[in-house]
C-alpha cells in the first residue's frame, strides 16, 4: 500500500473510532474499572547489571537493534 493511501486510511479509521466513542456513554467505561484500593508502590531504581538474565538479554537485543538501524552513538 502506498504511504499516502495508508495515511488516509489510518486517519479515516481514527475519525470513525472517535465518532463511535463520542456517541457512546463514556461513564460506563469509567464505572467498569473502579479505583484501586491498594497503595501504589514507587518504582525502585535497578542498575543494568541487576535483574533477571532474560531482561538483560532483552535489553542487549534492543540496544543492538537500534545500533544496527541508527549506528552507534557515543
C-alpha positions in Angstrom: 0.0 0.0 0.0 1.3 3.5 -0.8 2.3 5.6 2.2 -0.2 8.4 1.2 -3.1 5.9 0.9 -2.2 4.2 4.1 -2.1 7.5 5.9 -5.6 8.4 4.6 -6.8 5.0 5.7 -5.5 5.4 9.2 -6.8 8.9 9.5 -10.3 7.7 8.4 -10.2 4.9 10.9 -9.3 7.2 13.7 -12.1 9.6 12.8 -14.6 6.8 12.7 -13.3 5.5 16.1 -13.6 8.9 17.6 -17.2 9.3 16.3 -18.3 6.0 17.7 -16.7 6.8 21.1 -18.3 10.2 21.1 -21.8 8.7 20.6 -21.4 6.2 23.4 -21.8 6.7 27.1 -18.2 7.0 28.3 -19.2 6.9 32.0 -20.0 3.2 31.8 -16.3 2.5 31.0 -15.2 4.6 34.0 -17.5 2.6 36.3 -16.2 -0.6 34.9 -12.8 -0.1 36.4 -13.2 1.2 39.9 -10.2 2.9 41.6 -7.7 0.6 43.2 -7.8 0.3 47.0 -4.2 -0.9 47.2 -1.4 1.6 47.9 0.9 2.3 45.0 4.5 1.3 45.3 7.0 3.6 43.8 9.5 2.3 41.3 12.8 1.4 42.7 15.9 2.1 40.6 17.6 -1.0 39.3 21.1 -0.9 37.9 21.6 -2.5 34.4 23.7 -5.3 35.9 20.9 -6.4 38.2 17.7 -8.1 37.3 16.8 -11.4 35.6 19.1 -12.7 32.9 16.2 -12.7 30.4 15.7 -8.9 31.0 19.5 -8.3 30.5 19.4 -10.2 27.2 16.3 -8.4 26.0 18.0 -5.0 26.8 21.1 -6.1 24.8 19.0 -7.2 21.9 17.1 -3.9 21.8 20.3 -1.9 22.0 21.9 -4.0 19.3 18.9 -3.5 17.0 18.9 0.3 17.4 22.7 0.4 16.9 22.2 -1.5 13.7 19.4 0.7 12.5 20.8 4.1 13.5 24.5 3.5 14.2 26.4 3.6 17.4 26.0 7.0 19.2 28.8 8.0 21.5 
